[in-house]
Amino acid sequence: MAAGTEQSAAARVRVDPVRLERAVTEIYVALGLPPDDALICARGVVLSDLRGHESHGVSNSVLDSYVPGLRSGTINPRPDIRVLHETSVTSRWDGDRGMGYVAGHRVMQWVMERARRHGAAFASVANSRHFGMAQYYPLMALEHDLIGLSMTGGLVRSVVPFQGVEGRYGTNPISVAIPAGAMPPFVLDMATTTVAGGKIVNAMRDGRSIPPTIALGHDGRPTTDPGEALAAKRMLPLGATKEGSGHKGYGLALWVELFTGVLSAQGFAARFEGDEFVVHFFGAWDPAAFLPLEEFKALMDGRLREMTETPPSEGYDRVLYAGFPEWEAEQEHRANGIPLHPSVVEQFTALAAELGVPFDVLR
């Protein structure tokens, strides 16, 4: 939840977010995406970095996932995203193997339009690809004073069920965003594992060990080696242990699987290495369908402010809530630039040169 915790003291360089978004858009266009879709995808990964979620920003998602997928053909750059079944407030979609950002953006727009009309709406998506930072879609709802929800499942079997030693499902994140008035909005974005998988990649890039509550190694025992954790694909559910109530993280993960996998009619996590299998679920509610919007926002502000006024415990200087650290990170990064690892800038510079597009992003 907390922004700023994904980066170690390792050196970072600051890049301009506007120029970074433009450069990533041009990279996507060079790889076959239509310009409008390329902009949606670039905006999503740069927003992840702006809000302090390096695990889902340009460092990991573009270089390690989207570019290889577009080049190999596992991601369809020009999908026919279509409705398979529809009622006034529900729909089921086929993403046609396209970028998850594109399918998610389109389906979230449908959900928001129906929520404004009927009070609430929900949609599932099958046959999609990784959709980036889960909060990207609920943040869209905030722009219209709506409550937004997103979940995603599938991809690979990289997480073990509570008390198990073999992967059976993905990190299965959940995100919900609720508007407020004067206070920063409540924005929960959490994997149902101890951490998102990208944070293990970040630790390996920075040469850091990981806590033993994140993943098991090849021997089925906890590991502190991020390289072994990535190779073994045995991440632990939120809570990790019996004492930490790991069954709760497991329960949340299975809930996501049932909403995304069953309601999309596609099923569950890919069984084989190299499989691409991603499903989503989106929702939106109009607070004005329950009470006047200004009254709703006043209640939100009062409760959120009360949280921040709680006396902090020893070792902490203040109490926050979900979305507050990301809000602060976004203000700082828009003003002073996004911090990226120098190796990431080098990789992007080489990729851009190969594709014949500019990559002038340093502040």
URNORNOR-V380541 format. One line per field, one symbol per residue. ss: DSSP state (H for helix, E for strand, L for the rest). A space follows every 10 residues. Layout:
ss: ???
This chain:
ss: LLLLLLLLLL LEEEELHHHH HHHHHHHHHH LLLLHHHHHH HHHHHHHHHH LLLHHHLHHH HHHHHHHHHH HHLLLELLLL LEEEEELLLE EEEELLLELH HHHHHHHHHH HHHHHHHHLE EEEEEEEELL LLLLHHHHHH HHLLLEEEEE EEEELLLLEE LLLLLLEEEL LLLEEEEELL LLLLLEEEEE LLELLLHHHH HHHHHHLLLL LLLLEELLLL LELLLHHHHH HHLLELELLL LLLLLHHHHH HHHHHHHHHH HHLLLLLLLL LLLLLLLEEE EEEEEEHHHL LLHHHHHHHH HHHHHHHHLL LLLLLLLLLL LLLHHHHHHH HHHHHHLEEE EHHHHHHHHH HHHHHLLLLL LEL
